[in-house]
Amino acid sequence: MQWSCADPAELTVWRPGARILASHTLSALPPLMYDELPAPYREMLAGLAAQRLPQVEEYRLNLVQLP
């Protein structure tokens, strides 16, 4: 199965009452999350961020609260 949603806010339309609590790209993770990653993962993400690849910048991690 493949699924994508270009705009996380659309989830609130599909599921009334749903709320987007957080949304981040792989190159802009919250500092607390980033700091908890193992060093090799942080290095990988730093390298990806430096390349400014569209597939990295467009991929989002979303925290959704469902009703």
PQR file of N, CA, C, O and H, with PARSE charges and radii, in Angstrom:
ATOM      1  N   MET A   1       0.844  -1.175   0.000 -0.4000 1.5000
ATOM      2  CA  MET A   1       0.000   0.000   0.000 -0.0000 2.0000
ATOM      3  C   MET A   1       0.888   1.237   0.000  0.5500 1.7000
ATOM      4  O   MET A   1       1.856   1.317   0.757 -0.5500 1.4000
ATOM      5  N   GLN A   2       0.559   2.181  -0.837 -0.4000 1.5000
ATOM      6  CA  GLN A   2       1.235   3.470  -0.831 -0.0000 2.0000
ATOM      7  C   GLN A   2       0.185   4.536  -0.579  0.5500 1.7000
ATOM      8  O   GLN A   2      -0.912   4.504  -1.135 -0.5500 1.4000
ATOM      9  H   GLN A   2      -0.227   2.116  -1.452  0.4000 1.0000
ATOM     10  N   TRP A   3       0.548   5.468   0.264 -0.4000 1.5000
ATOM     11  CA  TRP A   3      -0.376   6.529   0.611 -0.0000 2.0000
ATOM     12  C   TRP A   3       0.431   7.782   0.871  0.5500 1.7000
ATOM     13  O   TRP A   3       1.518   7.726   1.445 -0.5500 1.4000
ATOM     14  H   TRP A   3       1.440   5.494   0.716  0.4000 1.0000
ATOM     15  N   SER A   4      -0.096   8.890   0.455 -0.4000 1.5000
ATOM     16  CA  SER A   4       0.578  10.149   0.744 -0.0000 2.0000
ATOM     17  C   SER A   4      -0.457  11.247   0.925  0.5500 1.7000
ATOM     18  O   SER A   4      -1.602  11.146   0.486 -0.5500 1.4000
ATOM     19  H   SER A   4      -0.979   8.935  -0.011  0.4000 1.0000
ATOM     20  N   CYS A   5      -0.012  12.279   1.579 -0.4000 1.5000
ATOM     21  CA  CYS A   5      -0.871  13.427   1.826 -0.0000 2.0000
ATOM     22  C   CYS A   5       0.040  14.652   1.807  0.5500 1.7000
ATOM     23  O   CYS A   5       0.832  14.862   2.726 -0.5500 1.4000
ATOM     24  H   CYS A   5       0.919  12.361   1.936  0.4000 1.0000
ATOM     25  N   ALA A   6      -0.077  15.446   0.767 -0.4000 1.5000
ATOM     26  CA  ALA A   6       0.808  16.603   0.616 -0.0000 2.0000
ATOM     27  C   ALA A   6       0.598  17.644   1.709  0.5500 1.7000
ATOM     28  O   ALA A   6       1.534  18.345   2.094 -0.5500 1.4000
ATOM     29  H   ALA A   6      -0.720  15.276   0.021  0.4000 1.0000
ATOM     30  N   ASP A   7      -0.618  17.743   2.200 -0.4000 1.5000
ATOM     31  CA  ASP A   7      -0.937  18.740   3.223 -0.0000 2.0000
ATOM     32  C   ASP A   7      -1.540  18.038   4.433  0.5500 1.7000
ATOM     33  O   ASP A   7      -2.685  17.590   4.369 -0.5500 1.4000
ATOM     34  H   ASP A   7      -1.378  17.173   1.887  0.4000 1.0000
ATOM     35  N   PRO A   8      -0.801  17.932   5.532 -0.5600 1.5000
ATOM     36  CA  PRO A   8      -1.320  17.237   6.707  0.2800 2.0000
ATOM     37  C   PRO A   8      -2.647  17.813   7.216  0.5500 1.7000
ATOM     38  O   PRO A   8      -3.420  17.103   7.861 -0.5500 1.4000
ATOM     39  N   ALA A   9      -2.909  19.062   6.938 -0.4000 1.5000
ATOM     40  CA  ALA A   9      -4.173  19.665   7.378 -0.0000 2.0000
ATOM     41  C   ALA A   9      -5.375  18.983   6.724  0.5500 1.7000
ATOM     42  O   ALA A   9      -6.487  19.055   7.247 -0.5500 1.4000
ATOM     43  H   ALA A   9      -2.282  19.638   6.414  0.4000 1.0000
ATOM     44  N   GLU A  10      -5.159  18.322   5.580 -0.4000 1.5000
ATOM     45  CA  GLU A  10      -6.253  17.603   4.920 -0.0000 2.0000
ATOM     46  C   GLU A  10      -6.814  16.499   5.813  0.5500 1.7000
ATOM     47  O   GLU A  10      -7.985  16.137   5.694 -0.5500 1.4000
ATOM     48  H   GLU A  10      -4.256  18.264   5.155  0.4000 1.0000
ATOM     49  N   LEU A  11      -5.995  15.973   6.694 -0.4000 1.5000
ATOM     50  CA  LEU A  11      -6.467  14.914   7.586 -0.0000 2.0000
ATOM     51  C   LEU A  11      -7.634  15.384   8.442  0.5500 1.7000
ATOM     52  O   LEU A  11      -8.516  14.596   8.784 -0.5500 1.4000
ATOM     53  H   LEU A  11      -5.044  16.268   6.791  0.4000 1.0000
ATOM     54  N   THR A  12      -7.640  16.647   8.780 -0.4000 1.5000
ATOM     55  CA  THR A  12      -8.728  17.169   9.608 -0.0000 2.0000
ATOM     56  C   THR A  12     -10.038  17.236   8.824  0.5500 1.7000
ATOM     57  O   THR A  12     -11.120  17.238   9.412 -0.5500 1.4000
ATOM     58  H   THR A  12      -6.924  17.287   8.502  0.4000 1.0000
ATOM     59  N   VAL A  13      -9.935  17.290   7.501 -0.4000 1.5000
ATOM     60  CA  VAL A  13     -11.135  17.260   6.661 -0.0000 2.0000
ATOM     61  C   VAL A  13     -11.631  15.820   6.528  0.5500 1.7000
ATOM     62  O   VAL A  13     -12.832  15.555   6.588 -0.5500 1.4000
ATOM     63  H   VAL A  13      -9.056  17.288   7.024  0.4000 1.0000
ATOM     64  N   TRP A  14     -10.690  14.902   6.347 -0.4000 1.5000
ATOM     65  CA  TRP A  14     -11.055  13.494   6.178 -0.0000 2.0000
ATOM     66  C   TRP A  14     -11.624  12.896   7.456  0.5500 1.7000
ATOM     67  O   TRP A  14     -12.507  12.040   7.415 -0.5500 1.4000
ATOM     68  H   TRP A  14      -9.715  15.118   6.298  0.4000 1.0000
ATOM     69  N   ARG A  15     -11.112  13.352   8.581 -0.4000 1.5000
ATOM     70  CA  ARG A  15     -11.554  12.823   9.877 -0.0000 2.0000
ATOM     71  C   ARG A  15     -11.889  14.005  10.780  0.5500 1.7000
ATOM     72  O   ARG A  15     -11.015  14.513  11.483 -0.5500 1.4000
ATOM     73  H   ARG A  15     -10.394  14.047   8.614  0.4000 1.0000
ATOM     74  N   PRO A  16     -13.144  14.447  10.770 -0.5600 1.5000
ATOM     75  CA  PRO A  16     -13.524  15.585  11.615  0.2800 2.0000
ATOM     76  C   PRO A  16     -13.129  15.339  13.072  0.5500 1.7000
ATOM     77  O   PRO A  16     -13.319  14.251  13.616 -0.5500 1.4000
ATOM     78  N   GLY A  17     -12.585  16.361  13.670 -0.4000 1.5000
ATOM     79  CA  GLY A  17     -12.128  16.267  15.047 -0.0000 2.0000
ATOM     80  C   GLY A  17     -10.654  15.931  15.174  0.5500 1.7000
ATOM     81  O   GLY A  17     -10.071  16.073  16.249 -0.5500 1.4000
ATOM     82  H   GLY A  17     -12.430  17.245  13.228  0.4000 1.0000
ATOM     83  N   ALA A  18     -10.040  15.481  14.069 -0.4000 1.5000
ATOM     84  CA  ALA A  18      -8.601  15.192  14.100 -0.0000 2.0000
ATOM     85  C   ALA A  18      -7.834  16.506  14.212  0.5500 1.7000
ATOM     86  O   ALA A  18      -8.241  17.533  13.667 -0.5500 1.4000
ATOM     87  H   ALA A  18     -10.513  15.365  13.196  0.4000 1.0000
ATOM     88  N   ARG A  19      -6.726  16.449  14.924 -0.4000 1.5000
ATOM     89  CA  ARG A  19      -5.888  17.646  15.077 -0.0000 2.0000
ATOM     90  C   ARG A  19      -4.442  17.297  14.777  0.5500 1.7000
ATOM     91  O   ARG A  19      -3.938  16.261  15.209 -0.5500 1.4000
ATOM     92  H   ARG A  19      -6.396  15.615  15.366  0.4000 1.0000
ATOM     93  N   ILE A  20      -3.785  18.166  14.038 -0.4000 1.5000
ATOM     94  CA  ILE A  20      -2.356  18.017  13.782 -0.0000 2.0000
ATOM     95  C   ILE A  20      -1.634  18.673  14.959  0.5500 1.7000
ATOM     96  O   ILE A  20      -1.702  19.889  15.138 -0.5500 1.4000
ATOM     97  H   ILE A  20      -4.195  19.008  13.687  0.4000 1.0000
ATOM     98  N   LEU A  21      -0.951  17.865  15.749 -0.4000 1.5000
ATOM     99  CA  LEU A  21      -0.250  18.386  16.921 -0.0000 2.0000
ATOM    100  C   LEU A  21       1.166  18.833  16.586  0.5500 1.7000
ATOM    101  O   LEU A  21       1.701  19.747  17.214 -0.5500 1.4000
ATOM    102  H   LEU A  21      -0.896  16.877  15.603  0.4000 1.0000
ATOM    103  N   ALA A  22       1.771  18.184  15.592 -0.4000 1.5000
ATOM    104  CA  ALA A  22       3.128  18.553  15.176 -0.0000 2.0000
ATOM    105  C   ALA A  22       3.369  18.020  13.772  0.5500 1.7000
ATOM    106  O   ALA A  22       2.808  16.998  13.377 -0.5500 1.4000
ATOM    107  H   ALA A  22       1.336  17.442  15.082  0.4000 1.0000
ATOM    108  N   SER A  23       4.201  18.718  13.032 -0.4000 1.5000
ATOM    109  CA  SER A  23       4.559  18.300  11.684 -0.0000 2.0000
ATOM    110  C   SER A  23       5.970  18.804  11.396  0.5500 1.7000
ATOM    111  O   SER A  23       6.241  20.003  11.461 -0.5500 1.4000
ATOM    112  H   SER A  23       4.657  19.548  13.353  0.4000 1.0000
ATOM    113  N   HIS A  24       6.863  17.868  11.076 -0.4000 1.5000
ATOM    114  CA  HIS A  24       8.268  18.226  10.858 -0.0000 2.0000
ATOM    115  C   HIS A  24       8.830  17.455   9.675  0.5500 1.7000
ATOM    116  O   HIS A  24       8.404  16.336   9.389 -0.5500 1.4000
ATOM    117  H   HIS A  24       6.643  16.894  11.023  0.4000 1.0000
ATOM    118  N   THR A  25       9.781  18.058   8.998 -0.4000 1.5000
ATOM    119  CA  THR A  25      10.510  17.343   7.954 -0.0000 2.0000
ATOM    120  C   THR A  25      11.676  16.605   8.607  0.5500 1.7000
ATOM    121  O   THR A  25      12.040  16.880   9.750 -0.5500 1.4000
ATOM    122  H   THR A  25      10.127  18.967   9.230  0.4000 1.0000
ATOM    123  N   LEU A  26      12.252  15.667   7.866 -0.4000 1.5000
ATOM    124  CA  LEU A  26      13.406  14.935   8.388 -0.0000 2.0000
ATOM    125  C   LEU A  26      14.598  15.854   8.633  0.5500 1.7000
ATOM    126  O   LEU A  26      15.449  15.568   9.476 -0.5500 1.4000
ATOM    127  H   LEU A  26      11.956  15.443   6.937  0.4000 1.0000
ATOM    128  N   SER A  27      14.652  16.950   7.896 -0.4000 1.5000
ATOM    129  CA  SER A  27      15.783  17.867   8.064 -0.0000 2.0000
ATOM    130  C   SER A  27      15.516  18.942   9.115  0.5500 1.7000
ATOM    131  O   SER A  27      16.373  19.789   9.368 -0.5500 1.4000
ATOM    132  H   SER A  27      13.961  17.182   7.211  0.4000 1.0000
ATOM    133  N   ALA A  28      14.340  18.911   9.723 -0.4000 1.5000
ATOM    134  CA  ALA A  28      14.008  19.918  10.740 -0.0000 2.0000
ATOM    135  C   ALA A  28      13.248  19.275  11.898  0.5500 1.7000
ATOM    136  O   ALA A  28      12.167  19.724  12.279 -0.5500 1.4000
ATOM    137  H   ALA A  28      13.644  18.223   9.518  0.4000 1.0000
ATOM    138  N   LEU A  29      13.832  18.225  12.443 -0.4000 1.5000
ATOM    139  CA  LEU A  29      13.208  17.558  13.585 -0.0000 2.0000
ATOM    140  C   LEU A  29      13.314  18.441  14.828  0.5500 1.7000
ATOM    141  O   LEU A  29      14.221  19.268  14.925 -0.5500 1.4000
ATOM    142  H   LEU A  29      14.710  17.860  12.134  0.4000 1.0000
ATOM    143  N   PRO A  30      12.398  18.270  15.770 -0.5600 1.5000
ATOM    144  CA  PRO A  30      12.517  19.021  17.024  0.2800 2.0000
ATOM    145  C   PRO A  30      13.844  18.667  17.707  0.5500 1.7000
ATOM    146  O   PRO A  30      14.266  17.511  17.675 -0.5500 1.4000
ATOM    147  N   PRO A  31      14.492  19.640  18.313 -0.5600 1.5000
ATOM    148  CA  PRO A  31      15.801  19.390  18.935  0.2800 2.0000
ATOM    149  C   PRO A  31      15.806  18.225  19.924  0.5500 1.7000
ATOM    150  O   PRO A  31      16.753  17.439  19.939 -0.5500 1.4000
ATOM    151  N   LEU A  32      14.782  18.104  20.736 -0.4000 1.5000
ATOM    152  CA  LEU A  32      14.767  17.005  21.709 -0.0000 2.0000
ATOM    153  C   LEU A  32      14.734  15.644  21.020  0.5500 1.7000
ATOM    154  O   LEU A  32      15.381  14.701  21.475 -0.5500 1.4000
ATOM    155  H   LEU A  32      14.013  18.742  20.723  0.4000 1.0000
ATOM    156  N   MET A  33      13.991  15.541  19.937 -0.4000 1.5000
ATOM    157  CA  MET A  33      13.935  14.279  19.193 -0.0000 2.0000
ATOM    158  C   MET A  33      15.276  14.012  18.508  0.5500 1.7000
ATOM    159  O   MET A  33      15.812  12.906  18.576 -0.5500 1.4000
ATOM    160  H   MET A  33      13.466  16.307  19.568  0.4000 1.0000
ATOM    161  N   TYR A  34      15.799  15.031  17.856 -0.4000 1.5000
ATOM    162  CA  TYR A  34      17.073  14.897  17.147 -0.0000 2.0000
ATOM    163  C   TYR A  34      18.193  14.486  18.105  0.5500 1.7000
ATOM    164  O   TYR A  34      18.996  13.607  17.791 -0.5500 1.4000
ATOM    165  H   TYR A  34      15.363  15.930  17.801  0.4000 1.0000
ATOM    166  N   ASP A  35      18.241  15.120  19.259 -0.4000 1.5000
ATOM    167  CA  ASP A  35      19.303  14.844  20.230 -0.0000 2.0000
ATOM    168  C   ASP A  35      19.249  13.421  20.778  0.5500 1.7000
ATOM    169  O   ASP A  35      20.272  12.885  21.206 -0.5500 1.4000
ATOM    170  H   ASP A  35      17.589  15.834  19.515  0.4000 1.0000
ATOM    171  N   GLU A  36      18.076  12.808  20.771 -0.4000 1.5000
ATOM    172  CA  GLU A  36      17.932  11.446  21.288 -0.0000 2.0000
ATOM    173  C   GLU A  36      18.299  10.371  20.262  0.5500 1.7000
ATOM    174  O   GLU A  36      18.426   9.197  20.610 -0.5500 1.4000
ATOM    175  H   GLU A  36      17.246  13.243  20.424  0.4000 1.0000
ATOM    176  N   LEU A  37      18.466  10.769  19.013 -0.4000 1.5000
ATOM    177  CA  LEU A  37      18.827   9.799  17.979 -0.0000 2.0000
ATOM    178  C   LEU A  37      20.273   9.343  18.155  0.5500 1.7000
ATOM    179  O   LEU A  37      21.110  10.106  18.638 -0.5500 1.4000
ATOM    180  H   LEU A  37      18.362  11.723  18.730  0.4000 1.0000
ATOM    181  N   PRO A  38      20.570   8.108  17.767 -0.5600 1.5000
ATOM    182  CA  PRO A  38      21.966   7.659  17.787  0.2800 2.0000
ATOM    183  C   PRO A  38      22.813   8.529  16.854  0.5500 1.7000
ATOM    184  O   PRO A  38      22.316   9.049  15.854 -0.5500 1.4000
ATOM    185  N   ALA A  39      24.075   8.678  17.187 -0.4000 1.5000
ATOM    186  CA  ALA A  39      24.980   9.542  16.415 -0.0000 2.0000
ATOM    187  C   ALA A  39      24.970   9.241  14.917  0.5500 1.7000
ATOM    188  O   ALA A  39      24.931  10.179  14.121 -0.5500 1.4000
ATOM    189  H   ALA A  39      24.479   8.256  17.999  0.4000 1.0000
ATOM    190  N   PRO A  40      25.003   7.967  14.496 -0.5600 1.5000
ATOM    191  CA  PRO A  40      24.987   7.720  13.040  0.2800 2.0000
ATOM    192  C   PRO A  40      23.727   8.263  12.356  0.5500 1.7000
ATOM    193  O   PRO A  40      23.791   8.712  11.212 -0.5500 1.4000
ATOM    194  N   TYR A  41      22.593   8.223  13.043 -0.4000 1.5000
ATOM    195  CA  TYR A  41      21.355   8.753  12.468 -0.0000 2.0000
ATOM    196  C   TYR A  41      21.426  10.272  12.368  0.5500 1.7000
ATOM    197  O   TYR A  41      21.006  10.855  11.369 -0.5500 1.4000
ATOM    198  H   TYR A  41      22.541   7.858  13.973  0.4000 1.0000
ATOM    199  N   ARG A  42      21.961  10.909  13.409 -0.4000 1.5000
ATOM    200  CA  ARG A  42      22.098  12.371  13.368 -0.0000 2.0000
ATOM    201  C   ARG A  42      23.014  12.784  12.218  0.5500 1.7000
ATOM    202  O   ARG A  42      22.739  13.757  11.516 -0.5500 1.4000
ATOM    203  H   ARG A  42      22.303  10.436  14.220  0.4000 1.0000
ATOM    204  N   GLU A  43      24.096  12.044  12.031 -0.4000 1.5000
ATOM    205  CA  GLU A  43      25.023  12.346  10.933 -0.0000 2.0000
ATOM    206  C   GLU A  43      24.342  12.167   9.581  0.5500 1.7000
ATOM    207  O   GLU A  43      24.523  12.979   8.674 -0.5500 1.4000
ATOM    208  H   GLU A  43      24.320  11.254  12.601  0.4000 1.0000
ATOM    209  N   MET A  44      23.559  11.097   9.454 -0.4000 1.5000
ATOM    210  CA  MET A  44      22.847  10.851   8.202 -0.0000 2.0000
ATOM    211  C   MET A  44      21.859  11.985   7.918  0.5500 1.7000
ATOM    212  O   MET A  44      21.796  12.492   6.798 -0.5500 1.4000
ATOM    213  H   MET A  44      23.413  10.437  10.191  0.4000 1.0000
ATOM    214  N   LEU A  45      21.091  12.380   8.935 -0.4000 1.5000
ATOM    215  CA  LEU A  45      20.111  13.447   8.743 -0.0000 2.0000
ATOM    216  C   LEU A  45      20.786  14.782   8.443  0.5500 1.7000
ATOM    217  O   LEU A  45      20.277  15.567   7.642 -0.5500 1.4000
ATOM    218  H   LEU A  45      21.143  11.969   9.845  0.4000 1.0000
ATOM    219  N   ALA A  46      21.913  15.043   9.073 -0.4000 1.5000
ATOM    220  CA  ALA A  46      22.650  16.283   8.786 -0.0000 2.0000
ATOM    221  C   ALA A  46      23.127  16.287   7.335  0.5500 1.7000
ATOM    222  O   ALA A  46      23.062  17.311   6.654 -0.5500 1.4000
ATOM    223  H   ALA A  46      22.326  14.406   9.724  0.4000 1.0000
ATOM    224  N   GLY A  47      23.603  15.140   6.872 -0.4000 1.5000
ATOM    225  CA  GLY A  47      24.039  15.036   5.479 -0.0000 2.0000
ATOM    226  C   GLY A  47      22.892  15.223   4.505  0.5500 1.7000
ATOM    227  O   GLY A  47      23.038  15.892   3.483 -0.5500 1.4000
ATOM    228  H   GLY A  47      23.655  14.308   7.425  0.4000 1.0000
ATOM    229  N   LEU A  48      21.750  14.630   4.822 -0.4000 1.5000
ATOM    230  CA  LEU A  48      20.575  14.800   3.962 -0.0000 2.0000
ATOM    231  C   LEU A  48      20.106  16.253   3.953  0.5500 1.7000
ATOM    232  O   LEU A  48      19.747  16.788   2.905 -0.5500 1.4000
ATOM    233  H   LEU A  48      21.631  14.086   5.652  0.4000 1.0000
ATOM    234  N   ALA A  49      20.110  16.881   5.113 -0.4000 1.5000
ATOM    235  CA  ALA A  49      19.679  18.280   5.200 -0.0000 2.0000
ATOM    236  C   ALA A  49      20.593  19.176   4.372  0.5500 1.7000
ATOM    237  O   ALA A  49      20.127  20.112   3.722 -0.5500 1.4000
ATOM    238  H   ALA A  49      20.401  16.446   5.965  0.4000 1.0000
ATOM    239  N   ALA A  50      21.888  18.892   4.395 -0.4000 1.5000
ATOM    240  CA  ALA A  50      22.846  19.710   3.642 -0.0000 2.0000
ATOM    241  C   ALA A  50      22.615  19.604   2.135  0.5500 1.7000
ATOM    242  O   ALA A  50      22.906  20.542   1.394 -0.5500 1.4000
ATOM    243  H   ALA A  50      22.267  18.132   4.923  0.4000 1.0000
ATOM    244  N   GLN A  51      22.096  18.470   1.685 -0.4000 1.5000
ATOM    245  CA  GLN A  51      21.859  18.273   0.250 -0.0000 2.0000
ATOM    246  C   GLN A  51      20.590  18.956  -0.240  0.5500 1.7000
ATOM    247  O   GLN A  51      20.424  19.173  -1.440 -0.5500 1.4000
ATOM    248  H   GLN A  51      21.860  17.708   2.287  0.4000 1.0000
ATOM    249  N   ARG A  52      19.698  19.294   0.677 -0.4000 1.5000
ATOM    250  CA  ARG A  52      18.434  19.973   0.330 -0.0000 2.0000
ATOM    251  C   ARG A  52      17.653  19.212  -0.749  0.5500 1.7000
ATOM    252  O   ARG A  52      17.120  19.817  -1.679 -0.5500 1.4000
ATOM    253  H   ARG A  52      19.833  19.118   1.652  0.4000 1.0000
ATOM    254  N   LEU A  53      17.591  17.898  -0.620 -0.4000 1.5000
ATOM    255  CA  LEU A  53      16.878  17.069  -1.588 -0.0000 2.0000
ATOM    256  C   LEU A  53      15.367  17.256  -1.433  0.5500 1.7000
ATOM    257  O   LEU A  53      14.861  17.263  -0.311 -0.5500 1.4000
ATOM    258  H   LEU A  53      18.024  17.406   0.135  0.4000 1.0000
ATOM    259  N   PRO A  54      14.649  17.407  -2.535 -0.5600 1.5000
ATOM    260  CA  PRO A  54      13.200  17.606  -2.437  0.2800 2.0000
ATOM    261  C   PRO A  54      12.501  16.477  -1.686  0.5500 1.7000
ATOM    262  O   PRO A  54      11.594  16.730  -0.894 -0.5500 1.4000
ATOM    263  N   GLN A  55      12.914  15.235  -1.928 -0.4000 1.5000
ATOM    264  CA  GLN A  55      12.243  14.119  -1.269 -0.0000 2.0000
ATOM    265  C   GLN A  55      12.473  14.116   0.240  0.5500 1.7000
ATOM    266  O   GLN A  55      11.685  13.533   0.984 -0.5500 1.4000
ATOM    267  H   GLN A  55      13.651  15.029  -2.572  0.4000 1.0000
ATOM    268  N   VAL A  56      13.533  14.755   0.694 -0.4000 1.5000
ATOM    269  CA  VAL A  56      13.783  14.876   2.133 -0.0000 2.0000
ATOM    270  C   VAL A  56      12.994  16.060   2.687  0.5500 1.7000
ATOM    271  O   VAL A  56      12.398  15.969   3.761 -0.5500 1.4000
ATOM    272  H   VAL A  56      14.173  15.229   0.089  0.4000 1.0000
ATOM    273  N   GLU A  57      12.993  17.152   1.960 -0.4000 1.5000
ATOM    274  CA  GLU A  57      12.297  18.357   2.416 -0.0000 2.0000
ATOM    275  C   GLU A  57      10.777  18.189   2.397  0.5500 1.7000
ATOM    276  O   GLU A  57      10.073  18.815   3.189 -0.5500 1.4000
ATOM    277  H   GLU A  57      13.477  17.225   1.088  0.4000 1.0000
ATOM    278  N   GLU A  58      10.276  17.353   1.502 -0.4000 1.5000
ATOM    279  CA  GLU A  58       8.828  17.189   1.375 -0.0000 2.0000
ATOM    280  C   GLU A  58       8.269  16.081   2.257  0.5500 1.7000
ATOM    281  O   GLU A  58       7.067  16.055   2.521 -0.5500 1.4000
ATOM    282  H   GLU A  58      10.848  16.844   0.858  0.4000 1.0000
ATOM    283  N   TYR A  59       9.114  15.169   2.717 -0.4000 1.5000
ATOM    284  CA  TYR A  59       8.648  14.072   3.563 -0.0000 2.0000
ATOM    285  C   TYR A  59       8.439  14.601   4.974  0.5500 1.7000
ATOM    286  O   TYR A  59       9.353  15.171   5.570 -0.5500 1.4000
ATOM    287  H   TYR A  59      10.091  15.191   2.503  0.4000 1.0000
ATOM    288  N   ARG A  60       7.246  14.413   5.501 -0.4000 1.5000
ATOM    289  CA  ARG A  60       6.922  14.963   6.812 -0.0000 2.0000
ATOM    290  C   ARG A  60       6.546  13.862   7.795  0.5500 1.7000
ATOM    291  O   ARG A  60       5.922  12.864   7.435 -0.5500 1.4000
ATOM    292  H   ARG A  60       6.504  13.950   5.017  0.4000 1.0000
ATOM    293  N   LEU A  61       6.934  14.070   9.019 -0.4000 1.5000
ATOM    294  CA  LEU A  61       6.493  13.233  10.132 -0.0000 2.0000
ATOM    295  C   LEU A  61       5.420  14.032  10.856  0.5500 1.7000
ATOM    296  O   LEU A  61       5.660  15.157  11.293 -0.5500 1.4000
ATOM    297  H   LEU A  61       7.441  14.881   9.311  0.4000 1.0000
ATOM    298  N   ASN A  62       4.249  13.449  10.978 -0.4000 1.5000
ATOM    299  CA  ASN A  62       3.117  14.165  11.560 -0.0000 2.0000
ATOM    300  C   ASN A  62       2.615  13.455  12.808  0.5500 1.7000
ATOM    301  O   ASN A  62       2.502  12.230  12.847 -0.5500 1.4000
ATOM    302  H   ASN A  62       4.054  12.535  10.623  0.4000 1.0000
ATOM    303  N   LEU A  63       2.323  14.238  13.804 -0.4000 1.5000
ATOM    304  CA  LEU A  63       1.695  13.722  15.013 -0.0000 2.0000
ATOM    305  C   LEU A  63       0.242  14.175  14.970  0.5500 1.7000
ATOM    306  O   LEU A  63      -0.059  15.367  15.036 -0.5500 1.4000
ATOM    307  H   LEU A  63       2.415  15.234  13.772  0.4000 1.0000
ATOM    308  N   VAL A  64      -0.652  13.194  14.859 -0.4000 1.5000
ATOM    309  CA  VAL A  64      -2.076  13.486  14.692 -0.0000 2.0000
ATOM    310  C   VAL A  64      -2.839  12.938  15.890  0.5500 1.7000
ATOM    311  O   VAL A  64      -2.648  11.791  16.294 -0.5500 1.4000
ATOM    312  H   VAL A  64      -0.408  12.226  14.806  0.4000 1.0000
ATOM    313  N   GLN A  65      -3.695  13.764  16.444 -0.4000 1.5000
ATOM    314  CA  GLN A  65      -4.586  13.319  17.516 -0.0000 2.0000
ATOM    315  C   GLN A  65      -5.950  13.049  16.895  0.5500 1.7000
ATOM    316  O   GLN A  65      -6.573  13.942  16.321 -0.5500 1.4000
ATOM    317  H   GLN A  65      -3.850  14.696  16.116  0.4000 1.0000
ATOM    318  N   LEU A  66      -6.402  11.809  17.019 -0.4000 1.5000
ATOM    319  CA  LEU A  66      -7.711  11.442  16.482 -0.0000 2.0000
ATOM    320  C   LEU A  66      -8.767  11.563  17.569  0.5500 1.7000
ATOM    321  O   LEU A  66      -8.482  11.386  18.754 -0.5500 1.4000
ATOM    322  H   LEU A  66      -5.896  11.084  17.486  0.4000 1.0000
ATOM    323  N   PRO A  67      -9.989  11.866  17.151 -0.5600 1.5000
ATOM    324  CA  PRO A  67     -11.059  12.006  18.153  0.2800 2.0000
ATOM    325  C   PRO A  67     -11.412  10.666  18.798  0.5500 1.7000
ATOM    326  O   PRO A  67     -12.289  10.607  19.659 -0.5500 1.4000
TER
END
